[in-house]
């Protein structure tokens, strides 16, 4: 009662759970923070776990310090009294089976765990923030900012290695001194990118899973708290369209968030690289103007997308309603006019879809490719005058390619947003 009262005062959900021998390890390693109550010779005892680190549960000690200990120790505390009663019978069985001394401890523990099975050993409360809490607090509890920082650090290190590789191979190629030493240095830099890409991909996947779980939980809580009167005023098609939009929101918002963060970092690195290249400030100004043009095209695309989405949701509602009342339609509507409304709706949808595609093509297709042509024109004066060194030309070319990749991510992220 005290745990539930304190949780309510602090805005924390308290989920009551029964701890069995089969679930104790899962609870200790992955369900913290939690308060577990178990019986002992001196009366009821409590253990508070705060998650795990490197496979070792973190517990709150009597001196209010958090310490990590071995999983077997905490498990023995919770299960030791029940397992001790089974040990004489298990030992007799192991003697008859002539189990070796080297394996007898492991076999005894496994047999005791199987004998206890789903028997209730302790009671507990899992403490966590409610899904309706602030989304920033939920992200902090799931350690999303920490993983995001680690992912950005890995990406920054990858960009440093890429830039170093461009400088090495570009300067050697443009100066006509492509010897074995410079080539070996470039190969080492490229090979070093492989483990970093693997680590970055793993961090990206874990980040996506955590954020998707939070979004799904929040959507489910919102659906369960939906106003009944509002549901009665809407048709089946409108509710189905809302469910479809929730799935699209989850995937697009998640993809946009990761792509926007990565692309913003890439744009910053690209601007820094271009500023150190042959064209310098000219390339940086061109990149800024090109970004403003991308934002303007995105506003136009957003307006077309709004009209397309409204038309699509109306079509979903009309289709489901006609499916539900198809017998009434067959009985009361004239066959000559039965498809007239559907033809008009499909014609309107085709028109808004064509407008959407015409607004999307310049944003998604022309922006990255047009940047390369514009940046090469900006590089022409320094190249023709001969004031650019081979190293600066190599840096500019690398910055142009990096900005092209970043613009591809920005345009796709803006369309998702």
ABEGO torsion letter per residue (X at the ends): XAAAAAAAAAGBBBBBBBBBAAAAAAAAAAAOBBBBBBBBAAEBBBBBBAEBBGGBBBBBBAAGBBBBBBAAAAAAAAAAAAAAAAAAAAAAAAAAAGBBAAAAAAAAAAAAAAAAEABBABBBBBBBBBAABBAAAAAAAAGAAAAAAAAAAAAAAAAAAAAAAAAAAAAAAAAGBBBAAAAAAAAAAAAAAAAAAAAAAAAAAAAAAAAAAAAAAAAAAAAAABBAAAAAABBAAAAAAAAAAAAAAAAAAAAAAAAAAAAAAAAAAAAAAAAABAAEAAAAAAAAAAAAAAAAAAAAAAAAAAAAAAAAAAAAAAAAAAAAAAAAAAAABBAAAAAAAAAAAAAAAAAAAAAAAAAAAAAAAAAAAAAAAAAAAAAAAAAAAGABBAAAAAAAAAAAAAAAAAAAAAAAAAAAX
